[in-house]
Amino acid sequence: ASPGNKHKLSLFFLQEDISQSSSKMSCPVPPSPFLTPFFSRMSFRILVFLLFLSSVGGFSATAPSSTSSSRSDESFSQTQQNKNNKPRPLQQNWWPVSLESALDIAKTNPISLLNQKLVLFHNGTHWNCLQDSCAHRFAPLSEGRVKGNCLQCAYHGWEFDGEGKCQKIPQLKQNPSKVPIVSQYPVKVEGTMIWVWADPSSSQLSEGVSIPISPLLNRYLKEYPECGYMRDLPYGYELLGENLLDLSHLPFSHHSVGTLFREDAQPLDLRPLSANERAKFTEEEALHLD
């Protein structure tokens, strides 16, 4: 699917929706017994991946409920409507950049987002994100330190607040007034993750774009508040998505994990879910989650 397309997705329709939008085949409930335990454990992993897709193209994830069938029809209808909407540029979206628990609240935290070098820091009340380059001599601000509610550059000690404004130049007696502002990126904390709006020039637009947090994730977080896990991988989310949908690699890449073994590999009957199968699968998952 094109990253900029807006879609209304239901979590448990992820495989079918991707197959419809990208002409790829999807798989129904795992046909092989050895896949079933692993597939159930993948629910949370797929959810996290869906959230990542959501930030890219304005996706919205919804968890099934007792009225899952009617909600599914509404979701599909909304998907069709959103296809006619003009997609936003890739940068004009909320991107999850880190688990909040993975950051050091007392230090600078360098990150990279869409080939942009940024730095996160906490000013005592909330997280801030600036371009990782001092307005003076372009030294990386991430090599500096957090001082009060500002970020102090390690080169000459210039201090910048969360809005990128220079608040102090140690070499001057008066307060700075003509120093260029360091680009500031909107930041939100949702689902225990730090989200950054990747286009500072459209920060006003970000206020009207909601972060697509699935109700299912919130239910997981209430029961397992410390369950977050993060790992940096050297490839894009498209490749990760294909990996999650590729069930045939499981007995080999994950040999001896749980009930997965190389000897159990067998042909898989891949096909799109029918409408009846989709509705039945959603109802079963809703009962399981409740």
The 8 nearest C-alpha neighbors of each residue, nearest first, counted from 0:
[[1, 21, 20, 2, 17, 4, 3, 18],
 [0, 2, 3, 4, 56, 21, 20, 5],
 [3, 1, 56, 4, 55, 0, 89, 52],
 [2, 4, 56, 86, 1, 87, 89, 5],
 [5, 3, 86, 56, 1, 2, 6, 82],
 [6, 4, 57, 81, 56, 58, 82, 86],
 [7, 5, 78, 58, 81, 8, 4, 57],
 [6, 8, 78, 59, 58, 74, 77, 60],
 [9, 7, 60, 59, 6, 10, 74, 58],
 [8, 10, 61, 12, 60, 11, 62, 13],
 [11, 9, 12, 13, 60, 62, 61, 8],
 [10, 12, 13, 9, 281, 14, 62, 63],
 [13, 11, 9, 15, 10, 14, 16, 8],
 [14, 12, 16, 11, 10, 15, 17, 9],
 [15, 13, 25, 17, 16, 12, 18, 244],
 [14, 16, 18, 12, 17, 13, 25, 271],
 [17, 15, 19, 13, 18, 14, 12, 20],
 [16, 18, 20, 14, 15, 19, 21, 13],
 [17, 19, 23, 15, 22, 24, 16, 21],
 [20, 18, 16, 17, 22, 21, 15, 23],
 [19, 21, 17, 0, 18, 22, 16, 23],
 [20, 22, 0, 18, 23, 19, 17, 1],
 [23, 21, 18, 19, 20, 24, 17, 0],
 [24, 22, 18, 21, 25, 17, 19, 20],
 [25, 23, 18, 270, 271, 269, 22, 26],
 [26, 24, 271, 14, 270, 15, 18, 269],
 [25, 27, 269, 270, 271, 28, 24, 272],
 [28, 26, 272, 29, 271, 25, 270, 269],
 [27, 29, 30, 26, 280, 35, 38, 272],
 [30, 28, 31, 35, 27, 34, 26, 32],
 [31, 29, 28, 32, 267, 268, 27, 34],
 [30, 32, 29, 33, 34, 35, 267, 265],
 [33, 31, 34, 35, 30, 29, 36, 258],
 [32, 34, 31, 35, 258, 259, 36, 263],
 [35, 33, 32, 37, 31, 36, 38, 29],
 [34, 36, 38, 32, 37, 33, 29, 39],
 [37, 35, 39, 38, 34, 40, 33, 258],
 [36, 38, 40, 39, 34, 35, 41, 257],
 [37, 39, 41, 35, 40, 36, 34, 42],
 [40, 38, 36, 41, 37, 42, 35, 43],
 [39, 41, 37, 38, 42, 36, 43, 44],
 [40, 42, 38, 44, 39, 43, 45, 37],
 [43, 41, 45, 44, 40, 39, 46, 38],
 [42, 44, 46, 45, 41, 47, 40, 216],
 [45, 43, 41, 47, 46, 42, 48, 40],
 [46, 44, 48, 42, 43, 47, 41, 49],
 [45, 47, 43, 49, 44, 48, 42, 50],
 [46, 48, 50, 44, 49, 45, 43, 51],
 [47, 49, 51, 45, 50, 46, 44, 52],
 [50, 48, 46, 52, 51, 47, 53, 45],
 [51, 49, 53, 47, 48, 52, 46, 54],
 [50, 52, 48, 49, 53, 54, 47, 95],
 [53, 51, 49, 55, 50, 54, 48, 56],
 [52, 54, 58, 50, 51, 57, 55, 56],
 [53, 55, 93, 94, 51, 52, 92, 57],
 [56, 54, 52, 53, 2, 92, 57, 89],
 [55, 57, 3, 2, 4, 5, 58, 53],
 [56, 58, 5, 53, 54, 55, 59, 6],
 [57, 59, 53, 6, 56, 7, 5, 211],
 [58, 60, 211, 7, 8, 53, 57, 61],
 [59, 61, 213, 8, 9, 10, 211, 58],
 [62, 60, 9, 213, 10, 214, 63, 59],
 [61, 63, 215, 214, 10, 9, 213, 64],
 [64, 62, 67, 285, 281, 61, 65, 9],
 [65, 63, 67, 66, 285, 62, 282, 70],
 [64, 66, 67, 285, 63, 282, 286, 68],
 [67, 65, 64, 68, 69, 70, 63, 282],
 [66, 68, 64, 63, 70, 65, 69, 71],
 [67, 69, 71, 70, 66, 278, 72, 282],
 [70, 68, 72, 71, 67, 66, 73, 74],
 [71, 69, 73, 67, 72, 68, 74, 66],
 [70, 72, 74, 68, 69, 73, 67, 75],
 [73, 71, 75, 69, 74, 70, 76, 68],
 [72, 74, 70, 76, 71, 75, 77, 69],
 [75, 73, 71, 77, 72, 76, 7, 70],
 [74, 76, 78, 72, 77, 73, 71, 79],
 [77, 75, 73, 79, 78, 74, 72, 80],
 [76, 78, 80, 74, 79, 75, 7, 73],
 [79, 77, 7, 6, 75, 81, 76, 80],
 [78, 80, 76, 82, 77, 81, 75, 83],
 [81, 79, 77, 82, 78, 83, 76, 84],
 [80, 82, 84, 78, 83, 5, 79, 6],
 [83, 81, 79, 80, 84, 5, 78, 4],
 [82, 84, 81, 80, 85, 79, 5, 86],
 [85, 83, 81, 82, 86, 5, 80, 4],
 [84, 86, 83, 87, 4, 82, 5, 81],
 [87, 85, 3, 4, 84, 5, 88, 56],
 [86, 88, 3, 91, 89, 85, 56, 92],
 [89, 87, 91, 90, 3, 86, 92, 56],
 [88, 90, 91, 3, 87, 92, 55, 2],
 [91, 89, 197, 198, 88, 92, 196, 113],
 [92, 90, 88, 198, 89, 87, 197, 196],
 [91, 93, 90, 196, 54, 55, 94, 89],
 [92, 94, 196, 54, 195, 194, 210, 95],
 [93, 95, 54, 194, 195, 96, 92, 196],
 [96, 94, 194, 193, 97, 192, 195, 51],
 [97, 95, 193, 194, 94, 195, 98, 192],
 [98, 96, 193, 192, 95, 99, 101, 229],
 [97, 99, 192, 101, 100, 193, 191, 229],
 [98, 100, 192, 101, 102, 191, 193, 97],
 [99, 101, 98, 102, 191, 103, 227, 192],
 [102, 100, 98, 99, 97, 103, 229, 228],
 [101, 103, 100, 99, 104, 108, 98, 97],
 [104, 102, 105, 106, 101, 108, 107, 100],
 [103, 105, 121, 106, 102, 120, 107, 123],
 [106, 104, 103, 145, 121, 107, 120, 144],
 [107, 105, 103, 104, 145, 144, 108, 120],
 [106, 108, 120, 141, 119, 144, 109, 145],
 [107, 109, 119, 118, 120, 141, 106, 110],
 [110, 108, 118, 141, 117, 119, 107, 111],
 [111, 109, 117, 118, 116, 108, 112, 119],
 [110, 112, 116, 115, 117, 114, 113, 109],
 [111, 113, 115, 114, 110, 116, 197, 117],
 [114, 112, 115, 111, 90, 197, 116, 89],
 [115, 113, 112, 111, 116, 117, 110, 197],
 [116, 114, 112, 113, 111, 117, 130, 110],
 [115, 117, 111, 131, 110, 130, 114, 112],
 [118, 116, 131, 130, 110, 129, 109, 111],
 [117, 119, 109, 131, 108, 129, 128, 141],
 [120, 118, 128, 108, 127, 107, 109, 129],
 [119, 121, 107, 127, 126, 108, 122, 106],
 [120, 122, 126, 125, 123, 104, 127, 124],
 [123, 121, 148, 124, 125, 149, 120, 147],
 [122, 124, 121, 125, 148, 147, 126, 104],
 [123, 125, 122, 121, 126, 148, 127, 104],
 [126, 124, 121, 122, 123, 127, 120, 186],
 [127, 125, 121, 120, 122, 119, 186, 128],
 [128, 126, 161, 120, 119, 121, 186, 125],
 [127, 129, 119, 184, 118, 183, 120, 186],
 [130, 128, 183, 118, 117, 182, 184, 131],
 [129, 131, 117, 182, 132, 118, 181, 116],
 [132, 130, 117, 140, 139, 118, 116, 129],
 [131, 133, 139, 137, 138, 140, 130, 134],
 [132, 134, 137, 138, 135, 140, 136, 139],
 [133, 135, 137, 181, 179, 136, 132, 180],
 [134, 136, 133, 137, 138, 178, 157, 179],
 [137, 135, 138, 133, 134, 154, 132, 155],
 [138, 136, 133, 132, 134, 135, 139, 140],
 [137, 139, 133, 132, 136, 140, 154, 152],
 [140, 138, 132, 131, 141, 142, 133, 137],
 [139, 141, 131, 143, 142, 152, 132, 133],
 [140, 142, 139, 107, 143, 109, 118, 131],
 [143, 141, 140, 139, 153, 144, 152, 107],
 [144, 142, 153, 152, 140, 141, 151, 150],
 [145, 143, 151, 150, 106, 107, 146, 142],
 [144, 146, 150, 106, 149, 151, 147, 107],
 [147, 145, 149, 150, 148, 144, 151, 158],
 [146, 148, 149, 145, 122, 123, 150, 160],
 [147, 149, 122, 146, 123, 160, 150, 145],
 [150, 148, 160, 159, 146, 147, 158, 145],
 [149, 151, 145, 159, 158, 144, 146, 160],
 [152, 150, 158, 144, 156, 143, 157, 145],
 [151, 153, 143, 156, 140, 157, 154, 158],
 [152, 154, 143, 156, 142, 155, 151, 140],
 [153, 155, 152, 156, 138, 143, 157, 136],
 [156, 154, 157, 153, 152, 169, 168, 170],
 [157, 155, 152, 151, 153, 154, 158, 169],
 [156, 158, 168, 152, 151, 155, 167, 169],
 [157, 159, 151, 167, 150, 165, 166, 149],
 [160, 158, 165, 149, 164, 150, 163, 166],
 [159, 161, 149, 163, 162, 164, 150, 148],
 [160, 162, 127, 163, 149, 159, 128, 122],
 [163, 161, 160, 164, 183, 159, 181, 129],
 [162, 164, 181, 180, 160, 159, 161, 183],
 [165, 163, 180, 159, 160, 162, 166, 181],
 [164, 166, 159, 158, 167, 178, 163, 160],
 [167, 165, 158, 159, 164, 175, 160, 174],
 [168, 166, 158, 157, 165, 174, 169, 175],
 [167, 169, 157, 170, 171, 175, 158, 156],
 [170, 168, 171, 167, 156, 157, 172, 155],
 [169, 171, 168, 172, 155, 156, 157, 167],
 [172, 170, 169, 173, 168, 174, 175, 167],
 [171, 173, 174, 170, 169, 168, 175, 167],
 [174, 172, 171, 175, 168, 167, 176, 170],
 [173, 175, 167, 176, 172, 166, 168, 171],
 [176, 174, 177, 167, 173, 178, 168, 166],
 [175, 177, 178, 174, 165, 166, 173, 179],
 [178, 176, 175, 179, 180, 165, 174, 164],
 [177, 179, 176, 180, 175, 165, 134, 164],
 [180, 178, 134, 177, 181, 164, 165, 135],
 [179, 181, 164, 163, 182, 178, 134, 165],
 [180, 182, 163, 134, 183, 130, 179, 164],
 [181, 183, 130, 129, 163, 180, 199, 184],
 [182, 184, 129, 163, 162, 128, 199, 181],
 [183, 185, 199, 128, 129, 196, 186, 195],
 [186, 184, 196, 195, 202, 183, 128, 187],
 [185, 187, 195, 194, 127, 184, 196, 128],
 [188, 186, 194, 193, 189, 195, 185, 126],
 [187, 189, 193, 192, 194, 191, 190, 186],
 [190, 188, 192, 191, 187, 193, 194, 212],
 [189, 191, 192, 217, 212, 188, 216, 220],
 [192, 190, 189, 99, 98, 188, 193, 100],
 [193, 191, 98, 99, 190, 189, 188, 97],
 [192, 194, 188, 97, 95, 99, 96, 98],
 [195, 193, 95, 94, 187, 186, 93, 96],
 [196, 194, 186, 94, 93, 185, 197, 95],
 [195, 197, 93, 185, 92, 198, 184, 94],
 [196, 198, 90, 195, 91, 199, 92, 184],
 [197, 199, 90, 200, 91, 201, 196, 202],
 [200, 198, 184, 202, 201, 183, 197, 182],
 [199, 201, 198, 202, 203, 184, 182, 183],
 [202, 200, 204, 203, 199, 198, 205, 91],
 [201, 203, 205, 199, 204, 200, 185, 198],
 [204, 202, 205, 201, 206, 207, 200, 199],
 [203, 205, 201, 202, 206, 207, 208, 91],
 [204, 206, 202, 208, 203, 207, 196, 201],
 [207, 205, 204, 203, 208, 202, 209, 185],
 [206, 208, 205, 204, 209, 203, 202, 210],
 [209, 207, 205, 206, 210, 204, 92, 57],
 [210, 208, 211, 207, 206, 205, 93, 57],
 [209, 211, 212, 208, 93, 54, 189, 53],
 [212, 210, 59, 53, 60, 209, 213, 58],
 [211, 213, 210, 214, 60, 50, 190, 216],
 [212, 214, 60, 215, 61, 216, 211, 62],
 [215, 213, 217, 216, 62, 218, 61, 212],
 [214, 216, 218, 213, 62, 217, 219, 61],
 [215, 217, 219, 213, 218, 214, 220, 212],
 [216, 218, 220, 214, 219, 215, 221, 190],
 [217, 219, 215, 221, 216, 220, 214, 222],
 [220, 218, 216, 222, 217, 221, 223, 215],
 [221, 219, 224, 223, 217, 222, 218, 216],
 [222, 220, 218, 219, 224, 223, 217, 216],
 [221, 223, 219, 220, 224, 218, 217, 225],
 [222, 224, 220, 226, 225, 221, 219, 218],
 [223, 225, 220, 221, 226, 222, 219, 227],
 [226, 224, 223, 227, 220, 100, 228, 222],
 [227, 225, 223, 224, 228, 220, 219, 222],
 [228, 226, 225, 229, 98, 224, 191, 100],
 [227, 229, 226, 230, 98, 225, 101, 100],
 [230, 228, 227, 98, 231, 97, 101, 232],
 [229, 231, 232, 228, 97, 233, 98, 101],
 [232, 230, 233, 229, 234, 97, 96, 228],
 [231, 233, 234, 230, 235, 239, 236, 229],
 [234, 232, 231, 235, 236, 230, 239, 238],
 [235, 233, 232, 238, 236, 239, 237, 231],
 [236, 234, 237, 238, 239, 233, 232, 240],
 [235, 237, 239, 238, 240, 234, 52, 51],
 [238, 236, 240, 239, 235, 241, 234, 242],
 [239, 237, 241, 240, 236, 235, 242, 234],
 [238, 240, 236, 242, 237, 241, 243, 235],
 [241, 239, 237, 243, 242, 238, 236, 244],
 [240, 242, 238, 244, 239, 243, 245, 237],
 [241, 243, 239, 245, 240, 244, 238, 246],
 [244, 242, 240, 241, 245, 239, 45, 246],
 [243, 245, 241, 242, 246, 240, 14, 25],
 [246, 244, 242, 243, 247, 241, 248, 249],
 [247, 245, 248, 249, 244, 243, 242, 34],
 [246, 248, 245, 249, 250, 267, 264, 266],
 [249, 247, 246, 251, 252, 250, 245, 253],
 [248, 250, 253, 251, 252, 247, 246, 259],
 [251, 249, 261, 260, 259, 254, 253, 248],
 [250, 252, 254, 261, 249, 253, 248, 260],
 [251, 253, 249, 254, 248, 250, 261, 256],
 [254, 252, 249, 251, 250, 256, 255, 259],
 [253, 255, 260, 250, 251, 259, 256, 252],
 [256, 254, 260, 259, 257, 253, 258, 250],
 [257, 255, 259, 254, 253, 258, 260, 250],
 [258, 256, 259, 255, 37, 36, 254, 260],
 [257, 259, 33, 256, 260, 255, 36, 37],
 [258, 260, 250, 255, 254, 256, 257, 33],
 [261, 259, 254, 250, 255, 262, 263, 258],
 [262, 260, 250, 251, 263, 264, 254, 259],
 [261, 263, 260, 264, 250, 265, 259, 251],
 [264, 262, 261, 260, 265, 250, 33, 259],
 [265, 263, 262, 261, 250, 266, 260, 247],
 [264, 266, 263, 267, 247, 31, 262, 261],
 [267, 265, 268, 264, 247, 269, 31, 30],
 [268, 266, 269, 265, 30, 247, 31, 246],
 [267, 269, 270, 266, 30, 26, 27, 29],
 [270, 268, 26, 267, 25, 24, 271, 27],
 [269, 271, 26, 25, 24, 272, 268, 27],
 [272, 270, 25, 15, 24, 26, 273, 27],
 [271, 273, 27, 277, 276, 270, 15, 274],
 [272, 274, 276, 275, 277, 271, 278, 27],
 [273, 275, 277, 276, 278, 272, 279, 271],
 [276, 274, 278, 277, 273, 279, 272, 280],
 [277, 275, 279, 273, 278, 274, 272, 280],
 [276, 278, 274, 280, 275, 279, 272, 273],
 [277, 279, 275, 281, 276, 280, 68, 274],
 [280, 278, 276, 282, 281, 277, 275, 283],
 [279, 281, 277, 283, 282, 278, 276, 284],
 [280, 282, 284, 278, 279, 283, 285, 277],
 [281, 283, 285, 279, 284, 280, 278, 286],
 [284, 282, 280, 286, 285, 281, 287, 279],
 [283, 285, 287, 281, 286, 282, 288, 280],
 [286, 284, 282, 288, 287, 283, 64, 63],
 [287, 285, 289, 283, 284, 288, 282, 65],
 [286, 288, 284, 285, 289, 283, 282, 281],
 [289, 287, 285, 286, 284, 215, 283, 63],
 [288, 286, 287, 285, 64, 284, 65, 63]]
